[in-house]
Amino acid sequence: MGSMLAWIPFVTPAPGVSGYWWVLALPMSLFISMAWKAVRQDDMAGYWPAVAKMTAQVVLGMVAFFAALALVVLVIVPAIPAD
């Protein structure tokens, strides 16, 4: 309880979830996809396939961004000569 008293939202990570924050990206992308498709879809006939497709696109986009950033940080930046 003492660590929650010193927690400042939006400045420091939330205690207890900082170790597995990446798991929360899956439900976050699902809920954002559900809200976006509910507003943008003309009819609800293809709602769930559209939500599944958008969720997969968001998750794969995050994974691709992580891979590109890891390539830059771990391979390209150390290869730059320091003068």
Secondary structure, DSSP 4 states (H G I P E B T S, - for coil): -HHHHT--TTTSPPTTTTTSGGGGHHHHHHHHHHHHHHHH-SSSTTHHHHHHHHHHHHHHHHHHHHHHHHHIIIIIHHHSPP-
